[in-house]
Amino acid sequence: MISKGTRDRQVVPASPQAFLRLASYLDEIGTPPADGPLWRTRRGPDRPMSYWAMRRVIQRANETLGTNWTLHDLRHTAASRMANGGKLTLPEVQAVLRHANIQTTSRYLTVRIEEIFDKLTEHYNTPRVERSYPSGYNADDIAAVFGA
């Protein structure tokens, strides 16, 4: 991809499914030149897929589905799923999202009430550790010090 800030070409991670879909897309439209853009418009004259063309694709999908999603909504959903999925560390999510600051990425971390409930239930159902003390200590002294 071409970086928004530096305009340099940079490698981005993708899933195996993404590469299968990309291969199918390239089979259909042909392989672009090495220095040319990968994504092309499918309506009207052949031209590179711009932000505005992709925005129009999302608008047509919204009209069909009765939704009001944006490209940023898709990014936000992916970021939230990655950050809260338990498979990636926050620095790994930061690298995928290309955030300069980890604080920006940490905004996607959320705690679900169901998870809190489950963890608290597990905590309170864990048997208490039976305390044992070396012999020779007076039980009243142990109670005074440790609140037994």
N, C-alpha and C positions, 0 to 999 in steps of 0.2 A: 504494500500500500504506500501511498505518498503521504508523508507526515503533514499535518495541518500547519505546524509551526515552521519547520525547517524546509519543507517541500522535498525532503530526501525520501528515496525509496527505502522502506523498511519491511522486514519480515514480521508477519503476525501469525499467532497460533490459530489453528482451526481444527475442527473435529474430523474424523474419518468420513462421517456423513456429509460434511460440507464439501470435501474433496470429491465425493461421488456425485453430488449435485453439480459441482463445478465442471466435472468431466462431461456430464450429460449436457450441460449448457454449451460447452465448447464443441461437443459433437454436433449440436444443432446449428450454432452460428459460425463455427470455424475458429481456428486459433488466430488470435490477433498478432500483429507484429511484436517483436521483442520490446520495442520502446513504446508501444501503443497501449492505451487503456484496455483493461480486461473486460469491464462491464460496459455494454452498449445498450442503447434504447431499442425496444422491440416495436415501437409504433413510430410512424413517420419515417423520415430519412435516417439512414444509419449514422449515428453520432455517439460520442462517449456519454455514458450515464452521468449526468451532473446531479448535484444536490437537488436542484429544482425538478429534474425529471423523476428522481426517486421520490421526492415529496409528492409528486402527482400520482405515482403508483400507489402510495399509501392513501392518498385522498380517494382514489377509485375503490380501493379495498374497503375503506371506511364507509363509502356510500353503499357498497354491496352488503356489508355486514351490519350497518347501523351503529358503528363505533366511532370514536374520535381519537384514535391513536396517532402518535407522532413517531418519527425516527428516534427521538430521545426517549420516548416511552419504551421502545424495544431495547435500547441500550440499558436503560435503568432496570428493566426486568431481568435482563441477562446478568447485569452486575449484582443485583440482589440475590439471584439464584446461585451465582458463583460464590459470593461472599458468605452465604448462609448454608450452603450445601454440605459443608464438612469435608470436602475433597481437596480444596485449594486453600493455601494459606493467604492471609491478607496481602503480603507482598507479591504473591503470584497473581492475585486478582488485580493488584495495582499495575503489574507489568502488562497484563492483557488489556486493561482499560487505558494504559499509557498515561496514568496520572503522575504528575511530578511530585506530589506530596501524598504520603500515606493517609493523612487526615482526610483528604478528599475521598479516598477509597473507603475509609472507615465509616463514612456516612451510610453506606449500604448495609452495614451490619445491623440486624434487628433481632430482637428476642421475641419469640412467639409465646403467648400466654400458655398455650398447651404444653410447650417444652418446659416452662417454669413449673407448671403444675406437676408434670411427670417427674421432674428431677426432685422437687420437694417431697412428693409421695415416696419416691425411692429413698430419699434421705431419712425421712421419718419412719420408714419401715425397716431400716437397717438396724439389726440388734445392737444394743449398747455393748461396748467392750467391757467385759468383766474385769474389774481392777483387782490386782493382787499386789500385795506389799510383802517385802521380806519379813520373815519371822523376827520376833523380838521387839517389835514396835507396839506401843500401847494403842488400842483401838480408839480411845478418846483423843489421843494426840493426832492420829491419822484423820479423824473426823474434823478436828479443829483446823488442820492445815489444808486438807483437800476437800472439805465439805461433804464427806461421805456420809 
